[in-house]
Amino acid sequence: EIMPSLVGSEMCIRDSIDTLKNVQLVYCFSEYMCEECVRQDLCVLLDIQKRIGADRILILTAYADNRNNHIRLSNLLRKFRYRNIDYSCLVFPKHNRTGMDLRYFYFIDKDGNCKYPFYPLKDHLELTQYYLGFIAKKIV
C-alpha cells in the first residue's frame, strides 16, 4: 500500500502507477524543488535505468498544468517515463530545518507495497548511487 506519510491521495497515485505494468521504482519531485538537485538525481537514475529497464521506473512530477511546464518536462524527462499529476496528489515530506519540500524515491514490491523511501541530498551522488544500486539488486 502507498505510504500515508508520503502520499496524500492514494487513488491519484494508484491511477498513475496501476496503468503501467512492472513499475517498481518511483521518483517524485515538484516544480518548487531545486532544479540542479533534480538534474543530479536524473543523471544517476538514467544509469540505473540502463541496468533495470525503463519499464521499471516511473517519475511522478507535480507541476502546474500549462504549456511552459509541458515543454520543460518533456525536455527534462525525454529519456524517462513520467506522469505529471496534481500537486494535491503528492505529499512531500518537509526538511526538518528549512521546511522545504523534499524529493524522494521509493520501491514497490511484488505485493504493491511501498518500501525503502530515500531522500537524495544535493551534491551527494554517491549516496543516491548506493541507494539505486540497492534497489537494482531487488529488481534484477
Buried (B, 14 or more C-beta within 10 A) or exposed (E): EBBEEBBBBEEBBBEBBEEEEEBBBBBBBBBEBEEEBBEBBBEBBEEBBEEBEEEBBBBBBBBEEEEEBEEBBEEBBEEBBBBBBEBEBBBBBEEEEEEEBBBBBBBBEEEEEBEBBBBBBEEEBEBBBEBBEEBBEBBE
